């Protein structure tokens, strides 16, 4: 699984012109699921996101987690995180898991994040979404957990 984490001042997801998720201070999380990913990877990533110290403390040091600052999150499914652009000019998405696998894992990730104390909203799986992100910092971090247990981030 891959997560592009963005610290935001504001985030919003709209479908067909209607807001379906909207937050202030917190995180927008773009989540991609690859072949072989399971709840193990989703749980590991949820715990990493909930505890990652990427918010400033009173001294201006990046030393606090989203939970510690009372932040919230929006989780948006994004199969394009598995784009392969090595050949040609059109990305291949063959490495992305099929929707019947990906949707429950994205939902599981969001539910685990919520259980870990981060109020969480979601986009709509499979919908054409307009995602508005007011990136704060900017802080953007790529997190990855493969089924083999290899991590990045």
Phi, psi and omega per residue, in radians:
X1 nan 2.626 3.100
X2 -2.237 2.447 3.080
X3 -2.294 2.182 2.945
X4 -1.712 1.973 -3.079
X5 -1.735 2.240 3.058
X6 -2.208 2.160 3.044
X7 -1.322 2.254 -3.017
X8 -2.251 2.694 2.933
X9 -1.525 -0.477 -3.131
X10 -2.774 2.488 3.054
X11 -2.495 2.598 -3.100
X12 -2.662 2.453 3.054
X13 -2.155 2.237 3.113
X14 -2.150 2.540 3.034
X15 -2.266 2.232 -3.125
X16 0.936 0.675 3.080
X17 1.389 0.034 -3.132
X18 -1.997 2.301 3.104
X19 -1.185 2.243 3.077
X20 -1.955 -0.244 3.071
X21 -2.677 2.420 3.141
X22 -2.711 2.287 -3.114
X23 -2.371 2.860 2.950
X24 -1.729 -2.254 -3.107
X25 -0.964 2.133 3.109
X26 2.876 -2.384 -3.040
X27 -2.315 2.451 2.860
X28 -1.900 2.188 -3.049
X29 -2.050 1.980 3.073
X30 -1.615 2.112 -2.950
X31 -2.082 2.172 3.069
X32 -2.012 2.487 3.141
X33 -2.038 2.290 3.118
X34 -1.888 3.010 3.111
X35 -1.048 2.374 3.098
X36 1.531 -0.156 3.129
X37 -1.185 2.543 -3.100
X38 -2.379 -3.067 3.074
X39 -1.109 -0.407 3.108
X40 -1.071 -0.833 3.139
X41 -1.169 -0.717 -3.133
X42 -1.103 -0.742 3.128
X43 -1.126 -0.794 3.139
X44 -1.019 -0.787 -3.130
X45 -1.186 -0.681 3.101
X46 -1.065 -0.770 3.116
X47 -1.120 -0.711 3.123
X48 -1.083 -0.827 -3.129
X49 -1.082 -0.797 -3.087
X50 -1.104 -0.527 -3.039
X51 -1.822 -0.156 -3.077
X52 -1.118 2.218 -3.078
X53 -1.563 1.645 -3.079
X54 -2.284 0.169 3.100
X55 -1.951 2.639 -3.073
X56 -1.385 2.475 3.033
X57 -1.543 -2.989 -3.093
X58 -1.144 -0.334 3.130
X59 -1.665 0.082 3.128
X60 1.440 0.129 3.120
X61 -1.560 2.457 3.095
X62 -1.321 1.720 -2.947
X63 -2.530 0.045 -3.046
X64 -2.158 2.637 3.100
X65 -1.569 2.948 3.101
X66 -1.053 -0.612 3.103
X67 -1.149 -0.737 -3.077
X68 -1.181 -0.432 3.136
X69 -1.740 0.073 -3.141
X70 1.233 0.486 -3.131
X71 -1.382 2.904 3.124
X72 -2.176 3.030 -3.077
X73 -2.411 2.654 2.909
X74 -2.084 2.252 3.082
X75 -1.840 2.170 -3.123
X76 -2.161 2.123 3.080
X77 -1.169 2.364 -3.084
X78 -2.565 1.535 -3.126
X79 -1.115 -0.375 -3.114
X80 -1.178 -0.167 3.046
X81 -1.151 -0.265 3.102
X82 -1.786 0.386 3.113
X83 -1.137 2.368 3.032
X84 -1.919 2.060 -3.082
X85 -1.983 0.316 -3.094
X86 -1.153 -0.637 -3.101
X87 -1.962 2.443 3.018
X88 1.117 -2.800 -3.076
X89 -2.006 -0.094 3.112
X90 -1.896 2.179 3.139
X91 -1.110 2.557 3.013
X92 -1.789 2.420 3.139
X93 -1.997 0.418 -3.086
X94 -1.106 -0.420 -3.134
X95 -1.389 -0.229 3.125
X96 -1.354 2.472 3.100
X97 -1.183 2.685 3.100
X98 -1.222 2.752 -3.070
X99 -1.006 -0.565 -3.128
X100 -1.188 -0.406 3.056
X101 -1.594 -0.765 -3.013
X102 -1.202 -0.781 -3.050
X103 -1.021 -0.861 3.122
X104 -1.108 -0.553 3.129
X105 -1.262 -0.656 3.076
X106 -1.137 -0.750 3.094
X107 -1.087 -0.722 3.120
X108 -1.102 -0.778 3.112
X109 -0.993 -0.837 -3.134
X110 -1.090 -0.718 -3.132
X111 -1.183 -0.655 3.111
X112 -1.171 -0.685 3.096
X113 -1.061 -0.748 3.096
X114 -1.103 -0.758 3.113
X115 -1.110 -0.444 3.122
X116 -1.481 0.127 3.037
X117 1.693 0.242 3.104
X118 -1.932 1.837 3.095
X119 -0.945 2.241 -2.952
X120 -2.270 2.294 2.992
X121 -1.957 2.896 -3.118
X122 -2.338 2.779 2.942
X123 -1.372 -2.876 3.118
X124 -2.022 2.019 -3.082
X125 -0.994 2.296 3.061
X126 1.396 -0.122 -3.132
X127 -1.503 2.729 2.977
X128 -1.398 1.944 -3.040
X129 -1.940 2.541 2.938
X130 -1.762 2.038 -3.103
X131 -1.916 2.064 3.111
X132 -1.812 2.238 -3.081
X133 -2.308 2.062 2.983
X134 -1.714 1.521 -3.056
X135 -1.133 2.263 -3.083
X136 -1.771 2.001 3.080
X137 2.295 -1.202 -0.037
X138 -1.334 2.489 3.024
X139 -2.105 2.026 3.093
X140 -2.376 2.192 -3.070
X141 -2.304 2.363 3.059
X142 -1.695 2.158 3.066
X143 -2.023 2.480 -3.138
X144 -2.542 2.489 3.054
X145 -2.447 1.993 -3.137
X146 -1.589 2.795 3.117
X147 -1.015 -0.405 3.107
X148 -1.386 -0.030 3.115
X149 1.512 0.092 3.098
X150 -1.376 2.349 -3.052
X151 -2.039 2.725 2.868
X152 -2.382 2.679 3.110
X153 1.586 nan nan
